[in-house]
């Protein structure tokens, strides 16, 4: 079951409208979570807003949003004034264009959602899904979601559609600027061959079922130990040192041992490859 829908509306495909429902595709509800307690009483505590000068609690009806325009100077906004900035919504995901899979830059991906047919829209939904799948494209659509006009990438996935909200361009840092200090190096020869060999030996398939949330598992074990009255051992974090000799580390990672041993094996292999010279034929006594 998909659970409770976060949003319901229509997917607009040209002049065709398909009723759809948006469901969360990822959740943190299964994680181990903690409450904050008063150490002395064992009671739960709650967060409150306080005035930073008087340190008195400010009740909800006395709170107001403000935008800082100068040091300590704010422009104040009432809730209905802020609500005026929310764009009007007709609950419609309007497809703007279709893009080939190869042109989709996942750097802009924000959050994934499952898009399902709603209120007897199955036939139209399947038509849109299969048409996009066979065309190998994703659809860029826009709708007001969660108070903002959002651009969403819609793709066929299994029996349904995946709708991924996209980051705005101003939110994504420039890759060129981020990588600007990386030196221009050319790696080739044995070093590159060893790195490619390591990659080949670790070849696998993308299977999220193998992902191990070790921190959450450790928290669960910690809770269990506390409930059973067992002592909790504080582990020291292992210290990882950077490799000082890259070639040596590559050879070890590739299973070839140290450089000295590698050279010895290479020399031995070369010796085995050369056929032994035959002894000279003795002259017959005349």
N, C-alpha and C positions, 0 to 999 in steps of 0.2 A: 504494500500500500504506500502511496506517495505521501500520505499525511495531509495536514491542513495547508491549504494554498496561501501563499504570501500575497498574491495579487491575482486578480481575475480581470479579463478584458477580451480584446479581439486582436488577432493577427491579420493585418491587412495585406493581402496578396493580390496586387493590381486592383480589380474591382470586386474581389472575393474577400469576404470577411469570415474568419474562422474563430469561434469562441475558444479561448485557451486559458489555462491556469498555470501560474508560476510557482514552483516548489523549490525549496532549498536543496541543493545537491551536496553540500558539505555541512557538517555540523560538529560542534565541539561538546555536545551534551554528554558524550560517553567518557569524557576525560575525568580524571579524579579532581574534585574541586574541594576547597576548604572554606570555612567561615572564619572570620576574625572575632576572637573572644577577648573578654577581660580576663587577664591572667589571674587576678585576685578572686573574682567571683565566679568565673566560668560562664558568664552570660555573654550572649552575642552583643556586638557593638554596631552602631550605625553611623554613617557619614552624615555630617551636617555642614552647611555653609556658614562661615563665621566672618564677621567684619575684621579685616586685617589690622585695623587701628584699635577698635574697642574690644575685639575678641568675643563679642556677643553673638549668639546664634541669630541668623537672619532667616525669618520664616519665609515660606514659599511665596506668600502673597506680597512680600516686600522685595522680592528678587526681580531684577530687570536686566535685560541684555544691553551691553554697551560695547562700542567699537572705539579703541584707543586711537586718538588722532595726534596726541602729544603726550609727553610724560605726565601721567596723572590726569589727563583731560580726555573725556569720553563723550561720544555721541550716543544718546540713549534711544532704545527702540522698544515700543510696546509690542506684545505678542501679535496683535492684529496687523501692525505695521510690517512685521517680519513675514506674516502670512501672505501679505500682498506680493511678496517676491516669488512665491511658489507659482510656477506656470500653470495655466488651466489644463485640465486633463479630461480627455474623452475616453480614457481607458483603452487606447488603441496602440498596438505595436505596428507602426507603419514601415514597411520595407522600403528603404531608399535605393539600394543597389545590391548587386551580387558580385562577390569577389572569389577568384579561384583560390583553392586551398593553399597553393604555393605563395600567395601574396599576403597571407595572414601573418601579421607580426605579433607573436604571443607576448611580447614585452608589454603590450597594452592591456593584457587580460587582467580583469579585476576579480569578480566572483562568478562562479558557475551556478546555474539554476536549471532544473528540469522543466521543460515546457510540455504540457500535456493538453490533449483536447478536453473541452469542457462543454457540458450541455448539448450532447448529441452532435458534436462537430467532428466526429471521427473520420468520415469520408473525405472531407475537405482537408483535414489535418494530414492524413496519409498521402493525399495527392501532393501537397506542398513538400512533405518530407521526401517522398520518392523522387520528385522532380529535381530537388536540390541534390540529392544523393547521386543520381545518375548524371547530373550536370557537373558534379564535383566542385560545387561552390558553396560558400556560406553567404547568408543574407545579413546585411547591415540594416538594422531597424532602429527607430527612435520611439520613445514613449516616456511619459512622466512616471518615474518609479522612485518611491521613497523621497518625494518632495523635489526631485531634480529631473530635468530633461536628460535622459541617459541614452547613449548609443549602445546597442546590444548586438553582438554577433550571434547569429542563430545557425546551428549546424545539425545535420542529421546524425543521430546516435542511437544505434539499436532500433527499437520500435518507436522511439520518440525523437524529441529535439532537445539540444542543449542550447540554452541562452546564456551567454557570458557577457556580463556588463564590462564595458571597456573604460580604461582610464582616459581622462582628458589629456590632450597633448601637453598642456602646461604642467601636468602632474608627473610626467615621465622625464627623468633626467637625460640629458644628452649623452649617448654612448661615446661619442667622439671626445667630449670633455672628460668623461669618466676614465677613458683609456689613454688620455693624452700623455701621461708620464711613463707609459710602458715603452721600454727601449725597442728600437727596430733591430731585431736579431734574426739571423738565418741559421736554423738548425738543420743539419743534414748528416749523412754518413751513418756510422754505427750507432750513434746516440739516438737518432730518429728511428732507426730500424729496431732498436731495443724497445723503445717506447711503443711502437706499433705492435711488436710481439707481445708486450704486456697487455695491451688492449685486446688483442686477438684471444689470448688465453682466458680473459674475463668476459668474453662475449656471452650475452644472455638476452632475455626477452623482458619487455616492460610488464611487470606483474606487481601491482600495488599490494597484493596480499602478502608479499614478502617484506614489505616495509615494516620495520620494527620500531615502535615508539618506546624506546628503552626508558626514557624519563618517566612516562606515565606508568609503565610496568613496575619501575622501581618505587614510585609513589604508592601504588597498590600494595606492594610487598611491605612497604614501610607501615602503612595503615594496619595491615594484617599482623605484623610483628607487635605493634603497640597494643592492639586489641587482645593479643595472646600473652601480653606481659613480657615479651622477649626484649632483651637489650638491643638497641640499635647501634650498629657499628658505623662509625664515621670513617669513610674511605678517603684515602689520599688520592688526589687527582694525578694521573700519570703525566709526567713531563715529556713533551715531545720536542725533540731538538731538530732544527732544520738540517737537511743533508748538506754537508760541506763539500763532498766529492760526488758530483752528479753522476758521472760515468760509473763510479763504483756502486752507487746506490741503484742505478739502472740495471747493472749486471746482477746484483743480488736479487732485485725484484723480479727479474726475468728468469731466475733459477740457475744462473750460470756461475754463482759463487763470486769470489773475489777476483780482481783483475789478474793477480799472479796465478791463481789456479786456472783461470780462463786461458791465459797464455800457455800454461803448461799443457792443458788439454788440447789446445790448438796445435802445439808443436808435436804432441804425441800422435794426433790424428794425421798430421802431415807426414810423419815418419811411417805410419802404417800404410799410407796411400802410395808411397814410393816403393816399387818392387826391389827386393834385395839383389845386389849385383852378383852374377855368377862367378865362381872362381875360374881363373884362367886355365885352359886345357893344358895338361902336361905333354911335353914332347915325347914321343916314343923313342926308346933307345935304339940306335941303329946298329 
